[in-house]
Amino acid sequence: MPLNEKALEPFLVDGEKIEVKGDSVIDTGTKTSGSCNIEVDDWLVVGLEVDKVDKLYDPMGELDSFRFQNREKIESLPFEGLGAVGDYNAMVSTGCAAGTADHLVVQITISRQSSGDVAERRKNIEAFTSDFVPKLKKELGCTA
């Protein structure tokens, strides 16, 4: 699935080679999941994880608090769902009525090597998330 280069650009570091490693979203009948890592010179810069699940999980709930550093709710997603952003990651839970489950959980992780202004990085993580998730939903054939 093509990514928006402008949304991805803030996380790319200078290097010789960019690689995308991972697998497609796979439906095993009991679980649907997939992951993808974007690397520059064998260093992880962006990690993506997708899981189809049975219910809408709230990334602001206590169950997922361990995933974040300085967690805040994403207030304005361009689609129905719940989201949270931290200093190095975002998590979104949204409807996806296709396949074996009715919801989709997307986790986006940015390398801890990312430097610069934390507020700007968080803004860039939100922008990438808002661009990526609708494209993913379309690719997976989500009807909700």
TORPA-4810 file (N, C-alpha, C, O; in nm, 3 decimals):
<nodes>
NODE_1_0.084_-0.117_0.000_0.000_0.000_0.000_0.090_0.124_0.000_0.177_0.137_0.086_M
NODE_2_0.071_0.214_-0.093_0.154_0.334_-0.099_0.130_0.427_0.020_0.017_0.442_0.066_P
NODE_3_0.237_0.487_0.069_0.228_0.581_0.179_0.249_0.723_0.126_0.315_0.742_0.023_L
NODE_4_0.195_0.820_0.195_0.213_0.959_0.161_0.355_1.000_0.201_0.387_1.004_0.319_N
NODE_5_0.439_1.029_0.102_0.578_1.064_0.129_0.590_1.186_0.220_0.678_1.191_0.305_E
NODE_6_0.502_1.283_0.200_0.508_1.405_0.282_0.480_1.373_0.430_0.544_1.429_0.518_K
NODE_7_0.385_1.284_0.456_0.352_1.246_0.594_0.461_1.160_0.657_0.481_1.163_0.778_A
NODE_8_0.532_1.083_0.575_0.638_0.994_0.623_0.771_1.067_0.641_0.851_1.029_0.726_L
NODE_9_0.794_1.170_0.563_0.922_1.243_0.558_0.979_1.281_0.695_1.099_1.265_0.716_E
NODE_10_0.899_1.332_0.790_0.957_1.375_0.918_1.028_1.264_0.996_1.108_1.293_1.084_P
NODE_11_0.999_1.140_0.965_1.056_1.029_1.042_1.176_0.964_0.975_1.245_0.881_1.035_F
NODE_12_1.200_1.001_0.851_1.311_0.942_0.777_1.441_1.014_0.815_1.446_1.137_0.822_L
NODE_13_1.544_0.936_0.839_1.674_0.991_0.872_1.764_0.979_0.748_1.736_0.901_0.657_V
NODE_14_1.870_1.057_0.747_1.963_1.048_0.635_2.025_0.910_0.631_2.058_0.852_0.735_D
NODE_15_2.039_0.857_0.512_2.100_0.725_0.497_2.111_0.688_0.351_2.073_0.764_0.262_G
NODE_16_2.163_0.570_0.329_2.187_0.520_0.194_2.068_0.443_0.137_2.041_0.450_0.017_E
NODE_17_1.997_0.369_0.224_1.897_0.275_0.174_1.774_0.274_0.264_1.784_0.265_0.386_K
NODE_18_1.656_0.284_0.200_1.530_0.270_0.272_1.467_0.137_0.232_1.464_0.102_0.114_I
NODE_19_1.418_0.063_0.331_1.355_-0.066_0.305_1.224_-0.076_0.381_1.210_-0.021_0.491_E
NODE_20_1.130_-0.146_0.322_1.003_-0.177_0.387_1.000_-0.328_0.407_1.008_-0.404_0.311_V
NODE_21_0.989_-0.369_0.533_0.989_-0.512_0.566_0.861_-0.544_0.642_0.818_-0.466_0.727_K
NODE_22_0.802_-0.655_0.611_0.682_-0.695_0.682_0.599_-0.789_0.602_0.644_-0.850_0.506_G
NODE_23_0.474_-0.800_0.644_0.383_-0.892_0.577_0.250_-0.823_0.552_0.221_-0.718_0.609_D
NODE_24_0.172_-0.883_0.469_0.038_-0.833_0.445_-0.051_-0.867_0.563_-0.016_-0.952_0.646_S
NODE_25_-0.164_-0.802_0.570_-0.260_-0.838_0.673_-0.315_-0.975_0.637_-0.371_-0.995_0.529_V
NODE_26_-0.299_-1.069_0.730_-0.335_-1.209_0.706_-0.454_-1.248_0.792_-0.458_-1.214_0.911_I
NODE_27_-0.550_-1.319_0.734_-0.665_-1.370_0.806_-0.648_-1.520_0.822_-0.656_-1.595_0.725_D
NODE_28_-0.622_-1.564_0.948_-0.602_-1.706_0.974_-0.732_-1.778_1.007_-0.732_-1.900_1.029_T
NODE_29_-0.841_-1.706_1.011_-0.968_-1.765_1.050_-1.000_-1.735_1.195_-1.116_-1.716_1.231_G
NODE_30_-0.896_-1.731_1.281_-0.915_-1.697_1.422_-0.854_-1.561_1.455_-0.890_-1.500_1.556_T
NODE_31_-0.763_-1.515_1.371_-0.698_-1.386_1.396_-0.661_-1.322_1.263_-0.620_-1.390_1.169_K
NODE_32_-0.676_-1.192_1.257_-0.634_-1.116_1.140_-0.535_-1.011_1.187_-0.567_-0.927_1.271_T
NODE_33_-0.412_-1.016_1.132_-0.311_-0.921_1.175_-0.203_-0.906_1.068_-0.195_-0.984_0.973_S
NODE_34_-0.122_-0.804_1.085_-0.009_-0.780_0.996_0.080_-0.674_1.055_0.039_-0.598_1.144_G
NODE_35_0.203_-0.668_1.006_0.297_-0.567_1.054_0.391_-0.527_0.943_0.411_-0.600_0.846_S
NODE_36_0.450_-0.410_0.959_0.540_-0.356_0.859_0.639_-0.264_0.930_0.601_-0.186_1.016_C
NODE_37_0.765_-0.274_0.894_0.868_-0.185_0.946_0.931_-0.110_0.831_0.961_-0.168_0.726_N
NODE_38_0.951_0.018_0.850_1.022_0.100_0.753_1.158_0.130_0.815_1.167_0.185_0.924_I
NODE_39_1.263_0.093_0.741_1.399_0.105_0.793_1.485_0.190_0.700_1.468_0.187_0.578_E
NODE_40_1.575_0.264_0.759_1.678_0.336_0.685_1.812_0.281_0.731_1.846_0.289_0.849_V
NODE_41_1.888_0.226_0.636_2.017_0.164_0.667_2.006_0.065_0.783_2.087_0.066_0.875_D
NODE_42_1.903_-0.021_0.777_1.877_-0.126_0.876_1.839_-0.074_1.015_1.840_-0.151_1.112_D
NODE_43_1.805_0.054_1.027_1.756_0.110_1.152_1.607_0.136_1.139_1.564_0.205_1.046_W
NODE_44_1.528_0.082_1.230_1.384_0.102_1.229_1.352_0.250_1.250_1.399_0.312_1.346_L
NODE_45_1.273_0.308_1.158_1.228_0.446_1.176_1.078_0.453_1.201_1.032_0.540_1.276_V
NODE_46_0.999_0.363_1.140_0.854_0.358_1.162_0.811_0.212_1.165_0.847_0.134_1.077_V
NODE_47_0.735_0.175_1.268_0.677_0.042_1.277_0.525_0.052_1.274_0.466_0.137_1.341_G
NODE_48_0.463_-0.035_1.196_0.317_-0.036_1.183_0.266_-0.175_1.220_0.320_-0.276_1.174_L
NODE_49_0.162_-0.180_1.301_0.100_-0.307_1.339_-0.051_-0.293_1.327_-0.109_-0.195_1.373_E
NODE_50_-0.113_-0.392_1.265_-0.257_-0.390_1.240_-0.319_-0.519_1.294_-0.268_-0.628_1.268_V
NODE_51_-0.427_-0.507_1.367_-0.501_-0.623_1.417_-0.650_-0.600_1.399_-0.701_-0.492_1.431_D
NODE_52_-0.720_-0.701_1.348_-0.867_-0.699_1.346_-0.912_-0.759_1.479_-0.861_-0.864_1.521_K
NODE_53_-1.006_-0.693_1.543_-1.052_-0.736_1.675_-1.204_-0.732_1.683_-1.270_-0.679_1.593_V
NODE_54_-1.259_-0.788_1.789_-1.404_-0.801_1.805_-1.475_-0.679_1.860_-1.597_-0.668_1.850_D
NODE_55_-1.400_-0.586_1.919_-1.465_-0.470_1.980_-1.378_-0.346_1.963_-1.260_-0.356_1.926_K
NODE_56_-1.436_-0.231_1.990_-1.365_-0.104_1.983_-1.288_-0.085_2.113_-1.348_-0.075_2.220_L
NODE_57_-1.155_-0.081_2.104_-1.071_-0.058_2.221_-1.042_0.090_2.232_-1.019_0.157_2.132_Y
NODE_58_-1.043_0.142_2.353_-1.013_0.283_2.376_-0.865_0.297_2.408_-0.821_0.253_2.515_D
NODE_59_-0.786_0.358_2.319_-0.644_0.376_2.347_-0.616_0.462_2.470_-0.504_0.462_2.522_P
NODE_60_-0.717_0.535_2.518_-0.702_0.613_2.640_-0.738_0.532_2.765_-0.727_0.582_2.876_M
NODE_61_-0.782_0.408_2.746_-0.817_0.323_2.859_-0.693_0.275_2.935_-0.582_0.277_2.883_G
NODE_62_-0.715_0.233_3.057_-0.606_0.187_3.143_-0.532_0.068_3.083_-0.411_0.056_3.101_E
NODE_63_-0.603_-0.019_3.013_-0.542_-0.139_2.953_-0.425_-0.106_2.861_-0.329_-0.183_2.854_L
NODE_64_-0.431_0.006_2.791_-0.327_0.040_2.694_-0.234_0.152_2.739_-0.155_0.202_2.659_D
NODE_65_-0.242_0.192_2.864_-0.160_0.303_2.912_-0.010_0.273_2.904_0.070_0.365_2.885_S
NODE_66_0.028_0.147_2.918_0.169_0.110_2.915_0.235_0.137_2.781_0.358_0.146_2.773_F
NODE_67_0.158_0.151_2.675_0.213_0.169_2.540_0.268_0.310_2.516_0.339_0.332_2.418_R
NODE_68_0.236_0.406_2.603_0.260_0.546_2.574_0.352_0.615_2.674_0.360_0.578_2.791_F
NODE_69_0.420_0.715_2.621_0.489_0.812_2.704_0.417_0.944_2.681_0.414_0.994_2.569_Q
NODE_70_0.358_1.001_2.786_0.283_1.126_2.777_0.162_1.115_2.684_0.151_1.191_2.588_N
NODE_71_0.075_1.022_2.711_-0.041_0.993_2.627_-0.143_1.105_2.631_-0.174_1.161_2.736_R
NODE_72_-0.196_1.135_2.511_-0.306_1.231_2.497_-0.404_1.178_2.393_-0.365_1.108_2.299_E
NODE_73_-0.529_1.213_2.412_-0.632_1.173_2.317_-0.614_1.250_2.185_-0.585_1.369_2.186_K
NODE_74_-0.630_1.180_2.072_-0.635_1.247_1.942_-0.779_1.296_1.926_-0.872_1.216_1.918_I
NODE_75_-0.795_1.426_1.922_-0.927_1.487_1.922_-0.996_1.486_1.786_-1.119_1.475_1.780_E
NODE_76_-0.921_1.497_1.679_-0.986_1.517_1.549_-0.940_1.416_1.445_-0.864_1.450_1.353_S
NODE_77_-0.985_1.292_1.459_-0.958_1.191_1.357_-1.049_1.217_1.237_-1.164_1.257_1.255_L
NODE_78_-1.000_1.196_1.115_-1.083_1.219_0.997_-1.172_1.098_0.963_-1.215_1.082_0.849_P
NODE_79_-1.199_1.015_1.061_-1.283_0.897_1.047_-1.337_0.864_1.185_-1.286_0.913_1.286_F
NODE_80_-1.441_0.779_1.191_-1.498_0.738_1.319_-1.398_0.648_1.391_-1.343_0.556_1.331_E
NODE_81_-1.376_0.674_1.518_-1.287_0.590_1.595_-1.230_0.664_1.714_-1.265_0.779_1.740_G
NODE_82_-1.142_0.596_1.785_-1.077_0.650_1.903_-0.926_0.644_1.881_-0.875_0.548_1.823_L
NODE_83_-0.856_0.747_1.925_-0.712_0.750_1.905_-0.640_0.816_2.019_-0.696_0.897_2.093_G
NODE_84_-0.511_0.780_2.032_-0.423_0.842_2.130_-0.285_0.854_2.068_-0.245_0.774_1.984_A
NODE_85_-0.214_0.957_2.113_-0.077_0.979_2.065_0.014_0.996_2.186_-0.025_1.051_2.289_V
NODE_86_0.136_0.946_2.172_0.239_0.964_2.272_0.360_1.030_2.209_0.355_1.073_2.094_G
NODE_87_0.469_1.037_2.283_0.589_1.101_2.232_0.650_1.026_2.114_0.719_1.085_2.031_D
NODE_88_0.626_0.894_2.105_0.686_0.813_1.999_0.587_0.718_1.932_0.629_0.629_1.858_Y
NODE_89_0.457_0.735_1.955_0.363_0.640_1.896_0.221_0.694_1.893_0.188_0.797_1.952_N
NODE_90_0.138_0.620_1.821_-0.005_0.646_1.818_-0.077_0.513_1.812_-0.022_0.413_1.764_A
NODE_91_-0.199_0.511_1.860_-0.284_0.393_1.853_-0.425_0.440_1.818_-0.476_0.537_1.875_M
NODE_92_-0.486_0.369_1.723_-0.621_0.402_1.679_-0.705_0.276_1.679_-0.658_0.169_1.641_V
NODE_93_-0.828_0.288_1.723_-0.925_0.180_1.716_-1.044_0.235_1.637_-1.099_0.340_1.670_S
NODE_94_-1.084_0.161_1.532_-1.188_0.210_1.443_-1.269_0.093_1.389_-1.225_-0.022_1.394_T
NODE_95_-1.386_0.121_1.338_-1.469_0.017_1.279_-1.411_-0.033_1.148_-1.349_0.042_1.072_G
NODE_96_-1.432_-0.163_1.122_-1.389_-0.223_0.995_-1.468_-0.350_0.974_-1.420_-0.460_1.000_C
NODE_97_-1.590_-0.334_0.926_-1.678_-0.450_0.905_-1.638_-0.521_0.776_-1.699_-0.502_0.671_A
NODE_98_-1.534_-0.602_0.787_-1.488_-0.685_0.674_-1.409_-0.802_0.732_-1.332_-0.783_0.826_A
NODE_99_-1.427_-0.919_0.680_-1.352_-1.034_0.730_-1.405_-1.088_0.861_-1.526_-1.092_0.884_G
NODE_100_-1.311_-1.131_0.947_-1.348_-1.204_1.067_-1.384_-1.119_1.188_-1.434_-1.172_1.287_T
NODE_101_-1.360_-0.988_1.184_-1.387_-0.904_1.300_-1.444_-0.770_1.254_-1.436_-0.735_1.136_A
NODE_102_-1.502_-0.696_1.348_-1.570_-0.570_1.314_-1.490_-0.444_1.343_-1.536_-0.334_1.314_D
NODE_103_-1.371_-0.459_1.398_-1.292_-0.342_1.434_-1.145_-0.363_1.399_-1.099_-0.475_1.379_H
NODE_104_-1.076_-0.252_1.391_-0.937_-0.251_1.352_-0.859_-0.172_1.456_-0.900_-0.063_1.496_L
NODE_105_-0.746_-0.227_1.500_-0.654_-0.155_1.588_-0.525_-0.135_1.512_-0.464_-0.231_1.463_V
NODE_106_-0.482_-0.010_1.502_-0.360_0.025_1.431_-0.265_0.090_1.532_-0.301_0.185_1.601_V
NODE_107_-0.142_0.036_1.537_-0.040_0.094_1.622_0.075_0.142_1.535_0.125_0.068_1.449_Q
NODE_108_0.116_0.264_1.558_0.224_0.326_1.483_0.332_0.364_1.584_0.304_0.434_1.682_I
NODE_109_0.454_0.318_1.560_0.564_0.345_1.650_0.676_0.413_1.572_0.712_0.370_1.463_T
NODE_110_0.729_0.519_1.628_0.838_0.594_1.569_0.964_0.563_1.649_0.958_0.547_1.771_I
NODE_111_1.077_0.554_1.582_1.203_0.523_1.647_1.232_0.617_1.764_1.207_0.737_1.755_S
NODE_112_1.283_0.562_1.869_1.325_0.643_1.984_1.448_0.726_1.948_1.487_0.816_2.022_R
NODE_113_1.509_0.694_1.835_1.624_0.772_1.786_1.578_0.906_1.728_1.660_0.994_1.704_Q
NODE_114_1.448_0.920_1.706_1.396_1.046_1.652_1.430_1.159_1.747_1.403_1.152_1.867_S
NODE_115_1.488_1.261_1.692_1.524_1.374_1.777_1.434_1.492_1.742_1.337_1.478_1.668_S
NODE_116_1.466_1.606_1.796_1.391_1.726_1.764_1.284_1.756_1.867_1.276_1.693_1.973_G
NODE_117_1.202_1.851_1.832_1.098_1.901_1.919_0.987_1.797_1.938_0.931_1.747_1.840_D
NODE_118_0.957_1.763_2.062_0.858_1.661_2.093_0.719_1.702_2.044_0.647_1.619_1.988_V
NODE_119_0.681_1.825_2.062_0.549_1.871_2.017_0.536_1.857_1.866_0.431_1.816_1.817_A
NODE_120_0.640_1.892_1.793_0.638_1.879_1.647_0.630_1.732_1.606_0.557_1.697_1.513_E
NODE_121_0.706_1.645_1.675_0.703_1.502_1.644_0.564_1.446_1.667_0.513_1.369_1.585_R
NODE_122_0.501_1.482_1.778_0.365_1.434_1.808_0.267_1.480_1.701_0.180_1.404_1.659_R
NODE_123_0.280_1.606_1.657_0.196_1.659_1.551_0.217_1.579_1.422_0.121_1.548_1.352_K
NODE_124_0.341_1.545_1.391_0.372_1.466_1.272_0.319_1.323_1.283_0.273_1.266_1.184_N
NODE_125_0.324_1.265_1.403_0.268_1.130_1.424_0.117_1.134_1.400_0.063_1.044_1.335_I
NODE_126_0.050_1.234_1.451_-0.095_1.247_1.429_-0.127_1.264_1.281_-0.221_1.204_1.231_E
NODE_127_-0.049_1.346_1.212_-0.072_1.368_1.069_-0.052_1.238_0.990_-0.131_1.207_0.901_A
NODE_128_0.052_1.163_1.023_0.076_1.036_0.955_-0.039_0.939_0.982_-0.087_0.872_0.891_F
NODE_129_-0.081_0.931_1.107_-0.190_0.843_1.147_-0.319_0.878_1.072_-0.388_0.789_1.021_T
NODE_130_-0.351_1.007_1.066_-0.473_1.052_0.999_-0.470_1.025_0.849_-0.575_1.010_0.787_S
NODE_131_-0.351_1.020_0.791_-0.336_0.990_0.649_-0.337_0.838_0.624_-0.400_0.791_0.529_D
NODE_132_-0.268_0.763_0.709_-0.248_0.619_0.688_-0.373_0.536_0.713_-0.407_0.450_0.632_F
NODE_133_-0.442_0.558_0.824_-0.553_0.470_0.864_-0.667_0.468_0.762_-0.714_0.359_0.730_V
NODE_134_-0.713_0.582_0.709_-0.819_0.573_0.606_-0.776_0.494_0.482_-0.857_0.420_0.425_P
NODE_135_-0.651_0.508_0.441_-0.600_0.431_0.326_-0.599_0.283_0.359_-0.634_0.200_0.274_K
NODE_136_-0.558_0.248_0.479_-0.557_0.109_0.523_-0.698_0.052_0.525_-0.721_-0.059_0.478_L
NODE_137_-0.792_0.128_0.579_-0.931_0.082_0.583_-0.984_0.055_0.443_-1.052_-0.045_0.419_K
NODE_138_-0.951_0.143_0.350_-0.994_0.124_0.212_-0.930_-0.002_0.153_-0.997_-0.081_0.087_K
NODE_139_-0.801_-0.019_0.177_-0.727_-0.135_0.126_-0.785_-0.266_0.179_-0.789_-0.367_0.107_E
NODE_140_-0.829_-0.265_0.304_-0.885_-0.386_0.367_-1.033_-0.406_0.334_-1.090_-0.508_0.371_L
NODE_141_-1.094_-0.312_0.265_-1.235_-0.326_0.229_-1.329_-0.302_0.346_-1.439_-0.357_0.349_G
NODE_142_-1.288_-0.221_0.441_-1.373_-0.191_0.557_-1.497_-0.116_0.512_-1.489_-0.022_0.432_C
NODE_143_-1.610_-0.157_0.562_-1.735_-0.090_0.529_-1.783_0.000_0.642_-1.881_0.072_0.627_T
NODE_144_-1.715_-0.004_0.754_-1.753_0.084_0.866_-1.635_0.169_0.906_-1.646_0.249_0.999_A
</nodes>
